[in-house]
Amino acid sequence: MFEAMATTPDRIALREAIQAICERFDDHYWGELDRTHTFPHEFAKAIAEGGWLGIAMPPEFGGAGLGVTEASIMMQVVGASAGFFAACSTIHINIFGMHSIVKHGTDEQRNKWLPPVIRGDLRACFGVTEPDAGLDTTKLRTRAVRNGDHYIIHGRKVWTSTAQEADKIVLLTRTTPIEECKRPTDGLTLFLADLNRDYVDVKRIEKMGRHAVDSNAVFIDGLPVPVSDRIGEEGQGFRYILDSLNPERILNAAEVVGMGRRALSKASQYAKERVVFNRPIGQNQAIQHPLAECWSELYAAELMLLRAAELYDSGQPCGTEANAAKYLAADAGFHACDRAIRTHGGMGYATEYNVERYFREMVACQLAPVSREMILSFIAERALGQPKSY
């Protein structure tokens, strides 16, 4: 099932260890959490107790010191579990969101923040997207103004996952007005701020799927943040956030490949078992061929994400490959979930077989963390030399 990535004894052992944890939480567990909109605390605790939240963190802080390639194997297995996208989103931010701190934080910050994140004692959310800026990150309006040894922050963020549960927020702000900057990417500053409810209002967004993990609109009104909670230099936040965004694309692609494979496995099994007109429906090429197409698309996406992960881990530029991996995986995963519904026929619409939950959760992967249209524009510019269109 994971032929392309788990190719060494250590990687196979990693895959099997994560599978053993995930298998403790079945479709019934995740279906009930989806129905009741309840956060999967037990699953999060199990992953943390296994030490896996620190898979890509430095060993000196309690992490495993492995690369994004190994983290991708882990998240692909999580995506292929009954938890699907909800399980991935439960731990996703802890895997990629701290990279900016690992690379650009001070020794004091790393010693203070990374060990509790790895232990699962501290949960962070990711505050970048804004309702008015969308994917045009340089136009964000959340403003941080320095006042002595603190910054005072006002603004709004949207689609902030796990903010109901989080203690901290990786917060991208503007410290210098864009009209005063030489480049639009200048003047942005990154913080790991307390999600202090005296100054921050977190409103849950009702949505189509992934009900076990909350998405939120975040309203910030005069949040005081110590200078000591600023990550790196003032005005360099856009550059720092890229250290989280590229691994985010790669890990999301790995998750979606795993999710697509779970949906495909469910469809394939049903096609072998469901008998109509005295023969299993999987004997019909109208069922076989679409499933075979899904297998091929998922494998191709896996190879691209593996290439992007290898580039990242070797310190080479990987933006184009990371985005291409996310694009290919999102389409392949969506096709697999759509085909799983169709293969099940009317029962695909019923909660009993879980594929409708998979489909609802997969829709989000076509939209976030970056749209397929923006990815195509990026690739056209960076890989093909076309003029910038956005």
LOSEPA-24068 format. One record per residue: residue in three letters; x, y, z of N, C-alpha, C in turn. Coordinates in steps of 0.1 Angstrom, whole numbers, padded with zeros to 4 digits, always signed. Layout:
BEGIN
ALAXYZXYZXYZ...
//
This chain:
BEGIN
MET+0008-0012+0000+0000+0000+0000+0009+0013+0000PHE+0021+0012+0006+0029+0023+0007+0043+0020+0000GLU+0043+0015-0012+0055+0010-0018+0065+0021-0021ALA+0061+0032-0024+0071+0042-0029+0079+0048-0017MET+0073+0050-0005+0079+0057+0005+0086+0049+0016ALA+0079+0038+0020+0085+0030+0031+0094+0019+0025THR+0107+0023+0022+0116+0015+0014+0128+0010+0022THR+0129+0013+0034+0140+0009+0043+0134+0002+0055PRO+0142-0006+0062+0137-0012+0074+0132-0002+0085ASP+0139+0009+0086+0135+0019+0096+0122+0026+0092ARG+0120+0028+0079+0108+0034+0075+0096+0025+0075ILE+0099+0012+0073+0088+0002+0074+0084+0001+0089ALA+0094+0001+0098+0091+0001+0112+0083+0013+0117LEU+0087+0024+0111+0079+0037+0114+0065+0035+0110ARG+0063+0031+0098+0049+0029+0093+0041+0019+0102GLU+0047+0008+0105+0040-0002+0113+0037+0003+0127ALA+0046+0012+0133+0043+0017+0146+0031+0027+0146ILE+0031+0035+0136+0019+0044+0135+0006+0037+0132GLN+0007+0027+0123-0005+0019+0120-0010+0012+0133ALA-0001+0008+0142-0006+0001+0154-0014+0011+0163ILE-0010+0023+0163-0017+0033+0171-0030+0036+0164CYS-0030+0038+0151-0042+0042+0144-0053+0031+0144GLU-0049+0019+0144-0058+0008+0144-0066+0007+0157ARG-0062+0014+0168-0069+0014+0180-0082+0023+0179PHE-0083+0031+0169-0093+0041+0167-0100+0038+0154ASP-0112+0031+0155-0118+0026+0143-0129+0036+0137ASP-0136+0031+0127-0146+0040+0120-0157+0044+0130HIS-0160+0035+0139-0171+0038+0149-0166+0050+0157TYR-0154+0049+0162-0148+0060+0171-0149+0074+0163TRP-0144+0074+0151-0143+0086+0144-0157+0091+0139GLY-0165+0081+0135-0179+0085+0131-0187+0092+0142GLU-0185+0087+0155-0192+0093+0166-0187+0107+0169LEU-0174+0108+0168-0168+0122+0170-0173+0132+0160ASP-0174+0127+0147-0179+0135+0136-0193+0139+0139ARG-0201+0130+0144-0215+0132+0147-0217+0142+0158THR-0209+0141+0168-0210+0149+0180-0201+0162+0180HIS-0193+0164+0170-0184+0175+0169-0175+0175+0181THR-0169+0164+0184-0160+0162+0196-0146+0160+0192PHE-0137+0168+0198-0123+0167+0195-0117+0154+0199PRO-0108+0148+0191-0103+0134+0194-0091+0134+0204HIS-0094+0138+0217-0084+0139+0227-0076+0126+0229GLU-0083+0114+0228-0077+0101+0231-0067+0098+0220PHE-0070+0101+0207-0061+0099+0196-0049+0108+0198ALA-0051+0120+0200-0040+0130+0202-0031+0125+0213LYS-0036+0121+0224-0028+0116+0235-0020+0104+0231ALA-0026+0095+0224-0019+0083+0220-0007+0086+0211ILE-0009+0095+0201+0002+0099+0193+0013+0106+0201ALA+0009+0114+0210+0019+0122+0218+0027+0112+0227GLU+0020+0102+0233+0027+0093+0242+0036+0084+0234GLY+0034+0082+0222+0043+0074+0213+0056+0083+0209GLY+0055+0096+0212+0067+0104+0209+0066+0109+0195TRP+0055+0108+0188+0055+0110+0173+0053+0125+0170LEU+0048+0133+0179+0046+0147+0176+0060+0154+0173GLY+0070+0148+0178+0083+0154+0176+0091+0147+0165ILE+0085+0140+0156+0092+0132+0146+0102+0140+0138ALA+0099+0153+0135+0108+0161+0127+0115+0172+0136MET+0114+0171+0149+0120+0180+0158+0134+0175+0162PRO+0143+0185+0166+0157+0181+0170+0157+0172+0183PRO+0166+0162+0183+0166+0153+0195+0169+0160+0208GLU+0176+0171+0208+0180+0178+0220+0167+0184+0227PHE+0156+0184+0220+0144+0189+0226+0134+0178+0228GLY+0138+0166+0226+0129+0154+0228+0123+0149+0215GLY+0127+0154+0204+0122+0150+0191+0130+0138+0186ALA+0126+0133+0174+0133+0122+0168+0143+0126+0158GLY+0143+0139+0154+0154+0144+0145+0153+0138+0131LEU+0141+0133+0127+0140+0128+0113+0135+0139+0104GLY+0134+0136+0091+0131+0146+0081+0116+0146+0077VAL+0113+0155+0068+0100+0156+0063+0095+0144+0056THR+0105+0136+0050+0102+0124+0043+0096+0114+0053GLU+0102+0112+0065+0097+0103+0075+0084+0109+0081ALA+0083+0122+0082+0070+0128+0087+0059+0125+0077SER+0062+0125+0064+0053+0122+0053+0048+0108+0054ILE+0057+0099+0057+0053+0085+0058+0043+0084+0070MET+0046+0090+0081+0037+0090+0092+0023+0096+0089MET+0023+0107+0082+0010+0113+0080+0002+0106+0069GLN+0009+0099+0060+0002+0091+0050-0005+0080+0057VAL+0002+0074+0067-0005+0063+0074-0017+0068+0082VAL-0015+0080+0088-0026+0085+0096-0038+0088+0086GLY-0035+0094+0074-0046+0096+0065-0053+0084+0060ALA-0045+0073+0059-0051+0060+0055-0059+0053+0066SER-0059+0059+0077-0066+0052+0089-0081+0057+0089ALA-0089+0051+0098-0103+0054+0099-0105+0069+0102GLY-0095+0075+0108-0096+0089+0112-0096+0099+0100PHE-0090+0094+0089-0091+0102+0077-0085+0116+0079PHE-0091+0127+0074-0086+0140+0075-0087+0146+0089ALA-0097+0141+0097-0098+0146+0110-0086+0142+0119ALA-0082+0129+0117-0070+0124+0124-0058+0132+0120CYS-0056+0135+0107-0045+0143+0103-0045+0157+0109SER-0056+0163+0109-0057+0177+0114-0055+0178+0129THR-0058+0167+0136-0056+0167+0150-0041+0169+0154ILE-0032+0165+0145-0017+0166+0149-0009+0173+0138HIS-0015+0177+0127-0008+0183+0116+0000+0195+0120ILE-0006+0205+0127+0001+0217+0131+0013+0214+0139ASN+0013+0204+0148+0024+0201+0156+0036+0196+0148ILE+0033+0190+0137+0044+0184+0128+0051+0195+0120PHE+0043+0204+0114+0049+0214+0105+0050+0228+0110GLY+0041+0231+0119+0040+0245+0123+0051+0251+0131MET+0059+0242+0137+0070+0247+0146+0083+0248+0138HIS+0083+0245+0125+0096+0246+0118+0102+0260+0118SER+0094+0270+0118+0099+0284+0118+0106+0286+0132ILE+0101+0280+0142+0108+0282+0155+0121+0274+0156VAL+0120+0261+0151+0132+0253+0150+0144+0260+0143LYS+0140+0267+0132+0150+0273+0123+0154+0287+0127HIS+0145+0295+0132+0147+0309+0135+0145+0313+0149GLY+0140+0305+0158+0138+0308+0172+0151+0309+0179THR+0151+0315+0191+0163+0316+0199+0164+0303+0207ASP+0176+0300+0213+0177+0288+0221+0167+0288+0233GLU+0165+0300+0238+0155+0301+0249+0141+0297+0245GLN+0137+0302+0233+0124+0299+0228+0123+0284+0225ARG+0133+0278+0218+0132+0264+0215+0132+0255+0228ASN+0139+0259+0238+0139+0251+0251+0126+0253+0258LYS+0120+0265+0256+0107+0268+0263+0095+0261+0256TRP+0095+0261+0243+0083+0257+0236+0083+0243+0230LEU+0094+0239+0224+0094+0227+0217+0091+0214+0226PRO+0098+0213+0237+0095+0201+0245+0080+0199+0249PRO+0073+0209+0254+0059+0207+0257+0050+0204+0244VAL+0054+0210+0233+0047+0206+0220+0049+0192+0217ILE+0061+0187+0218+0064+0173+0215+0057+0163+0225ARG+0056+0167+0238+0049+0159+0248+0034+0159+0246GLY+0029+0169+0238+0015+0171+0237+0009+0179+0248ASP+0017+0186+0256+0012+0194+0267+0008+0208+0262LEU+0014+0212+0251+0011+0225+0245+0006+0223+0231ARG-0005+0229+0228-0011+0228+0214-0011+0242+0208ALA-0006+0243+0196-0006+0255+0189-0015+0255+0176CYS-0020+0266+0172-0028+0267+0160-0020+0277+0150PHE-0025+0278+0138-0017+0285+0128-0026+0297+0123GLY-0021+0309+0126-0029+0321+0123-0023+0329+0111VAL-0026+0325+0099-0021+0332+0087-0032+0338+0079THR-0041+0329+0075-0052+0333+0065-0061+0343+0072GLU-0065+0353+0064-0074+0364+0068-0086+0365+0059PRO-0098+0369+0064-0110+0370+0055-0109+0379+0043ASP-0101+0390+0044-0100+0399+0033-0088+0396+0024ALA-0078+0390+0029-0066+0388+0022-0066+0374+0014GLY-0072+0364+0020-0072+0351+0014-0058+0346+0012LEU-0055+0342+0000-0041+0337-0003-0031+0348-0006ASP-0036+0360-0007-0027+0372-0009-0021+0376+0005THR-0011+0368+0010-0007+0369+0023+0000+0383+0026THR+0006+0389+0016+0012+0402+0018+0002+0412+0022LYS-0010+0410+0019-0021+0420+0021-0028+0418+0034LEU-0023+0409+0043-0030+0407+0056-0030+0420+0064ARG-0040+0422+0072-0042+0434+0079-0040+0433+0094THR-0038+0421+0099-0035+0420+0114-0022+0428+0117ARG-0024+0437+0126-0013+0447+0129-0007+0445+0142ALA+0006+0445+0143+0013+0445+0156+0021+0458+0157VAL+0019+0465+0168+0026+0478+0170+0034+0476+0183ARG+0047+0479+0182+0055+0478+0194+0053+0489+0204ASN+0052+0485+0217+0051+0494+0228+0060+0490+0239GLY+0072+0494+0239+0082+0490+0249+0086+0476+0247ASP+0085+0468+0257+0089+0454+0256+0077+0445+0252HIS+0066+0451+0246+0055+0443+0241+0051+0448+0227TYR+0044+0440+0220+0036+0444+0209+0021+0443+0212ILE+0013+0452+0207-0001+0452+0208-0007+0448+0194ILE-0015+0438+0194-0019+0432+0181-0035+0433+0180HIS-0039+0438+0169-0053+0438+0165-0055+0431+0151GLY-0065+0424+0149-0068+0419+0136-0077+0407+0136ARG-0078+0400+0125-0087+0388+0123-0080+0377+0115LYS-0082+0365+0119-0078+0354+0112-0090+0345+0109VAL-0089+0336+0099-0100+0328+0096-0095+0314+0091TRP-0104+0304+0093-0100+0290+0090-0088+0285+0099THR-0089+0290+0111-0078+0286+0121-0082+0273+0127SER-0076+0262+0123-0079+0249+0129-0074+0247+0143THR-0082+0240+0151-0079+0236+0165-0078+0248+0174ALA-0083+0260+0170-0081+0272+0179-0090+0270+0192GLN-0101+0262+0191-0108+0259+0203-0100+0252+0214GLU-0090+0244+0209-0083+0236+0218-0069+0242+0221ALA-0064+0251+0214-0050+0256+0214-0047+0265+0225ASP-0035+0265+0230-0029+0274+0240-0022+0285+0233LYS-0016+0283+0221-0008+0292+0214-0012+0294+0200ILE-0008+0305+0194-0011+0307+0179+0002+0312+0173VAL+0006+0305+0162+0017+0309+0153+0010+0320+0145LEU+0014+0333+0148+0006+0344+0143+0015+0353+0134LEU+0010+0354+0121+0017+0363+0112+0010+0376+0112THR+0018+0387+0114+0012+0401+0115+0020+0410+0106ARG+0015+0422+0104+0022+0433+0097+0026+0443+0107THR+0040+0445+0108+0045+0455+0117+0049+0468+0110THR+0051+0467+0097+0053+0479+0089+0043+0480+0078PRO+0035+0491+0077+0025+0492+0066+0031+0489+0052ILE+0024+0482+0044+0029+0478+0031+0034+0489+0022GLU+0027+0500+0023+0031+0512+0015+0044+0518+0019GLU+0050+0514+0031+0063+0519+0035+0074+0508+0033CYS+0070+0497+0026+0080+0486+0024+0085+0487+0010LYS+0097+0483+0008+0103+0482-0006+0096+0471-0014ARG+0093+0460-0007+0087+0448-0013+0075+0444-0005PRO+0064+0439-0011+0052+0435-0003+0055+0425+0007THR+0065+0417+0005+0068+0406+0015+0076+0411+0027ASP+0081+0424+0027+0087+0430+0038+0077+0434+0048GLY+0082+0437+0061+0073+0443+0071+0063+0433+0078LEU+0065+0420+0075+0056+0410+0082+0064+0403+0093THR+0058+0401+0104+0065+0396+0116+0057+0385+0122LEU+0065+0375+0127+0059+0362+0131+0061+0361+0147PHE+0050+0357+0153+0050+0355+0168+0045+0341+0171LEU+0049+0335+0182+0041+0325+0189+0035+0331+0201ALA+0022+0334+0200+0015+0342+0210+0006+0334+0218ASP+0004+0338+0231-0006+0331+0239-0020+0334+0233LEU-0029+0324+0232-0042+0326+0227-0051+0330+0239ASN-0048+0342+0244-0054+0348+0256-0069+0352+0253ARG-0078+0345+0259-0092+0347+0256-0097+0360+0262ASP-0089+0368+0270-0093+0381+0274-0092+0391+0262TYR-0084+0387+0252-0082+0396+0241-0085+0390+0228VAL-0088+0377+0228-0090+0369+0216-0104+0362+0217ASP-0112+0364+0206-0125+0357+0206-0124+0347+0195VAL-0127+0334+0198-0126+0323+0188-0140+0318+0186LYS-0145+0319+0173-0158+0315+0169-0157+0303+0159ARG-0164+0293+0163-0164+0281+0155-0171+0283+0142ILE-0166+0278+0131-0172+0279+0117-0179+0266+0115GLU-0192+0266+0113-0199+0254+0109-0196+0251+0095LYS-0193+0238+0092-0188+0235+0079-0193+0221+0074MET-0189+0217+0063-0194+0205+0056-0189+0192+0062GLY-0177+0192+0066-0171+0179+0071-0160+0182+0081ARG-0153+0171+0085-0142+0172+0095-0147+0178+0108HIS-0159+0174+0112-0165+0180+0124-0158+0177+0137ALA-0150+0167+0138-0143+0164+0150-0132+0174+0153VAL-0127+0181+0143-0117+0191+0145-0122+0204+0140ASP-0122+0214+0150-0128+0227+0148-0120+0236+0138SER-0128+0244+0130-0122+0255+0122-0129+0268+0128ASN-0121+0278+0127-0126+0290+0135-0122+0303+0128ALA-0131+0313+0131-0127+0327+0129-0122+0333+0142VAL-0110+0340+0141-0103+0345+0153-0103+0360+0153PHE-0108+0366+0163-0109+0381+0164-0099+0385+0175ILE-0089+0393+0172-0079+0398+0181-0080+0413+0184ASP-0082+0416+0197-0085+0430+0200-0075+0434+0212GLY-0064+0440+0208-0054+0445+0217-0046+0435+0225LEU-0043+0424+0218-0036+0413+0224-0021+0417+0227PRO-0017+0417+0240-0003+0421+0243+0006+0409+0241VAL+0017+0410+0234+0026+0399+0231+0040+0404+0234PRO+0047+0397+0244+0061+0402+0247+0070+0401+0235VAL+0080+0410+0234+0090+0409+0224+0097+0395+0224SER+0098+0389+0235+0104+0376+0236+0097+0365+0229ASP+0084+0368+0226+0076+0358+0219+0076+0360+0203ARG+0084+0370+0199+0086+0372+0185+0096+0362+0179ILE+0093+0356+0168+0102+0346+0162+0111+0353+0152GLY+0124+0353+0154+0134+0360+0145+0133+0375+0146GLU+0137+0381+0135+0138+0395+0134+0124+0401+0130GLU+0122+0413+0134+0110+0420+0130+0111+0423+0115GLY+0100+0421+0108+0099+0423+0094+0103+0412+0085GLN+0108+0401+0090+0112+0389+0082+0102+0377+0083GLY+0090+0380+0088+0081+0369+0090+0077+0361+0078PHE+0076+0368+0066+0072+0361+0054+0082+0350+0051ARG+0095+0354+0052+0106+0344+0049+0105+0333+0058TYR+0103+0336+0071+0102+0325+0081+0091+0315+0079ILE+0079+0321+0075+0067+0313+0074+0069+0303+0063LEU+0077+0306+0053+0079+0296+0042+0085+0283+0047ASP+0092+0284+0058+0098+0272+0064+0087+0263+0070SER+0075+0268+0071+0064+0260+0075+0055+0256+0063LEU+0054+0265+0054+0044+0263+0043+0049+0252+0033ASN+0061+0251+0030+0065+0241+0021+0064+0227+0027PRO+0068+0225+0039+0065+0212+0045+0050+0209+0047GLU+0042+0220+0049+0028+0218+0050+0022+0213+0037ARG+0027+0218+0026+0022+0213+0013+0025+0198+0011ILE+0038+0195+0015+0042+0181+0013+0035+0171+0023LEU+0033+0175+0035+0026+0167+0045+0011+0165+0041ASN+0005+0176+0036-0009+0176+0032-0010+0166+0020ALA-0001+0166+0011-0001+0157+0000+0000+0143+0004ALA+0009+0140+0014+0010+0127+0020-0003+0122+0026GLU-0009+0131+0034-0022+0128+0041-0032+0124+0030VAL-0033+0132+0020-0044+0130+0010-0042+0117+0002VAL-0029+0114-0001-0027+0101-0007-0031+0090+0001GLY-0028+0091+0014-0033+0080+0024-0048+0080+0024MET-0054+0091+0025-0069+0092+0025-0075+0086+0012GLY-0069+0089+0001-0074+0084-0012-0073+0069-0012ARG-0062+0064-0007-0060+0049-0007-0070+0042+0003ARG-0074+0049+0014-0084+0042+0022-0097+0042+0015ALA-0101+0053+0009-0114+0053+0001-0113+0042-0010LEU-0102+0041-0017-0101+0032-0028-0101+0018-0023SER-0095+0015-0011-0096+0002-0005-0110-0002-0002LYS-0117+0007+0004-0131+0004+0008-0140+0001-0005ALA-0137+0009-0016-0144+0007-0028-0141-0006-0034SER-0128-0010-0034-0124-0022-0040-0129-0034-0033GLN-0129-0034-0020-0135-0045-0012-0150-0046-0014TYR-0157-0035-0015-0171-0036-0017-0174-0042-0031ALA-0166-0038-0041-0168-0043-0055-0166-0058-0056LYS-0158-0063-0047-0156-0078-0047-0167-0085-0040GLU-0173-0078-0030-0183-0085-0022-0198-0083-0027ARG-0200-0072-0034-0214-0069-0038-0217-0076-0051VAL-0227-0085-0050-0232-0093-0061-0245-0088-0067VAL-0245-0085-0080-0256-0080-0087-0257-0088-0101PHE-0268-0093-0105-0269-0101-0117-0260-0113-0116ASN-0259-0119-0104-0252-0131-0102-0237-0130-0104ARG-0231-0118-0102-0217-0116-0104-0213-0104-0095PRO-0200-0105-0090-0196-0093-0082-0194-0081-0091ILE-0198-0070-0087-0198-0058-0095-0184-0054-0100GLY-0174-0059-0092-0160-0056-0096-0156-0064-0108GLN-0164-0073-0113-0161-0080-0125-0164-0072-0137ASN-0172-0061-0135-0176-0052-0146-0165-0042-0149GLN-0161-0040-0161-0150-0030-0164-0154-0016-0161ALA-0167-0013-0161-0172+0000-0157-0169+0003-0142ILE-0167-0007-0134-0163-0006-0120-0148-0007-0120GLN-0142-0016-0126-0128-0019-0126-0119-0007-0130HIS-0122-0002-0142-0114+0008-0148-0112+0021-0140PRO-0123+0027-0135-0122+0038-0127-0113+0036-0114LEU-0115+0024-0108-0107+0021-0096-0092+0020-0100ALA-0089+0014-0111-0075+0013-0116-0069+0027-0119GLU-0078+0036-0124-0073+0049-0127-0070+0056-0113CYS-0078+0054-0103-0075+0060-0090-0062+0055-0085TRP-0060+0042-0085-0047+0036-0081-0035+0043-0087SER-0036+0045-0100-0025+0051-0108-0023+0065-0104GLU-0033+0073-0103-0032+0087-0099-0026+0089-0085LEU-0030+0080-0076-0025+0081-0062-0010+0078-0062TYR-0006+0068-0069+0008+0064-0069+0016+0075-0075ALA+0012+0082-0086+0019+0093-0092+0020+0104-0082ALA+0010+0107-0075+0010+0118-0065+0020+0115-0054GLU+0021+0102-0050+0030+0098-0040+0045+0100-0044LEU+0047+0097-0057+0061+0099-0062+0065+0113-0062MET+0056+0122-0065+0059+0136-0065+0061+0142-0051LEU+0053+0137-0042+0055+0142-0028+0068+0137-0022LEU+0072+0125-0026+0085+0119-0022+0096+0127-0027ARG+0095+0131-0040+0105+0140-0046+0106+0153-0038ALA+0095+0159-0035+0095+0172-0028+0101+0171-0014ALA+0098+0160-0007+0103+0158+0006+0118+0156+0006GLU+0123+0148-0004+0137+0146-0005+0145+0159-0008LEU+0139+0168-0016+0145+0181-0019+0145+0189-0006TYR+0134+0189+0001+0134+0197+0014+0144+0192+0024ASP+0144+0179+0026+0154+0174+0036+0168+0176+0032SER+0171+0177+0019+0185+0180+0015+0188+0195+0014GLY+0179+0203+0018+0181+0218+0018+0180+0224+0005GLN+0174+0218-0005+0173+0223-0018+0159+0230-0020PRO+0158+0239-0030+0145+0246-0032+0135+0235-0036CYS+0123+0236-0031+0113+0226-0033+0099+0231-0035GLY+0098+0245-0036+0084+0251-0037+0076+0246-0048THR+0082+0244-0060+0074+0240-0072+0069+0225-0070GLU+0079+0217-0065+0075+0203-0063+0065+0201-0052ALA+0067+0209-0041+0057+0207-0030+0043+0211-0034ASN+0042+0222-0042+0029+0226-0047+0023+0216-0057ALA+0032+0211-0066+0027+0201-0075+0022+0188-0068ALA+0029+0184-0058+0025+0173-0050+0011+0175-0044LYS+0009+0187-0038-0004+0190-0032-0014+0190-0043TYR-0012+0195-0055-0021+0196-0066-0025+0181-0070LEU-0015+0173-0073-0018+0160-0078-0025+0151-0067ALA-0021+0153-0055-0027+0145-0044-0042+0149-0042ALA-0045+0162-0042-0058+0166-0040-0068+0161-0051ASP-0063+0161-0063-0072+0156-0074-0073+0141-0073ALA-0062+0134-0071-0063+0120-0070-0071+0115-0058GLY-0070+0122-0047-0078+0118-0035-0092+0121-0037PHE-0096+0132-0043-0110+0135-0046-0116+0125-0055HIS-0109+0121-0066-0114+0111-0075-0116+0098-0068ALA-0107+0094-0059-0109+0082-0052-0121+0082-0043CYS-0123+0093-0036-0135+0094-0027-0148+0094-0035ASP-0148+0101-0046-0160+0102-0055-0163+0088-0061ARG-0152+0081-0065-0154+0067-0070-0159+0058-0059ALA-0154+0060-0047-0159+0051-0036-0174+0053-0034ILE-0179+0065-0034-0193+0067-0033-0201+0060-0044ARG-0196+0062-0056-0203+0056-0068-0202+0041-0068THR-0191+0035-0064-0190+0021-0063-0200+0015-0053HIS-0202+0022-0042-0212+0017-0032-0226+0020-0036GLY-0228+0028-0047-0242+0031-0051-0249+0038-0040GLY-0262+0034-0038-0270+0041-0028-0264+0040-0014MET-0258+0029-0011-0252+0028+0002-0240+0037+0005GLY-0235+0042-0006-0224+0052-0005-0229+0065+0001TYR-0242+0067+0001-0248+0079+0006-0251+0077+0021ALA-0250+0065+0026-0254+0062+0040-0242+0063+0049THR-0244+0066+0061-0232+0068+0070-0226+0054+0074GLU-0234+0043+0072-0230+0030+0076-0216+0026+0070TYR-0214+0030+0058-0202+0025+0051-0190+0036+0052ASN-0193+0047+0058-0182+0057+0061-0177+0065+0049VAL-0179+0060+0037-0173+0067+0026-0179+0081+0024GLU-0192+0083+0028-0197+0096+0027-0190+0106+0036ARG-0185+0101+0048-0177+0110+0057-0163+0112+0050TYR-0158+0102+0044-0145+0104+0037-0147+0115+0026PHE-0157+0114+0019-0159+0123+0008-0161+0138+0013ARG-0169+0139+0024-0171+0153+0029-0157+0159+0034GLU-0149+0151+0040-0136+0156+0045-0126+0158+0034MET-0127+0150+0023-0118+0152+0012-0121+0165+0004VAL-0133+0170+0004-0136+0182-0003-0127+0194+0001ALA-0124+0195+0014-0116+0205+0019-0102+0205+0013CYS-0097+0194+0010-0084+0192+0005-0082+0198-0010GLN-0094+0200-0016-0093+0207-0029-0092+0222-0028LEU-0095+0227-0015-0095+0241-0013-0083+0246-0005ALA-0079+0238+0004-0069+0243+0014-0057+0233+0014PRO-0045+0237+0019-0042+0250+0023-0040+0261+0012VAL-0040+0256+0000-0039+0265-0012-0047+0259-0023SER-0054+0268-0031-0063+0263-0041-0055+0257-0053ARG-0061+0248-0060-0055+0242-0072-0052+0252-0082GLU-0060+0263-0084-0058+0273-0094-0046+0281-0091MET-0044+0285-0078-0032+0292-0074-0019+0284-0076ILE-0020+0271-0074-0009+0262-0076-0005+0262-0091LEU-0015+0261-0099-0012+0261-0114-0006+0274-0118SER-0010+0285-0113-0004+0298-0116+0010+0298-0112PHE+0013+0293-0100+0026+0293-0094+0036+0284-0103ILE+0031+0273-0106+0039+0264-0115+0042+0270-0128ALA+0032+0276-0134+0033+0282-0147+0044+0293-0147GLU+0045+0300-0136+0055+0311-0135+0069+0305-0132ARG+0069+0296-0121+0082+0291-0116+0089+0281-0125ALA+0080+0272-0130+0086+0261-0138+0086+0263-0153LEU+0077+0272-0158+0076+0274-0172+0080+0288-0177GLY+0083+0296-0167+0087+0310-0171+0077+0319-0176GLN+0064+0316-0173+0053+0325-0177+0053+0337-0168PRO+0047+0349-0174+0046+0361-0165+0036+0358-0154LYS+0040+0365-0143+0031+0363-0130+0017+0368-0133SER+0007+0360-0129-0007+0363-0132-0014+0368-0120TYR-0008+0369-0108-0015+0372-0096-0007+0382-0088
//
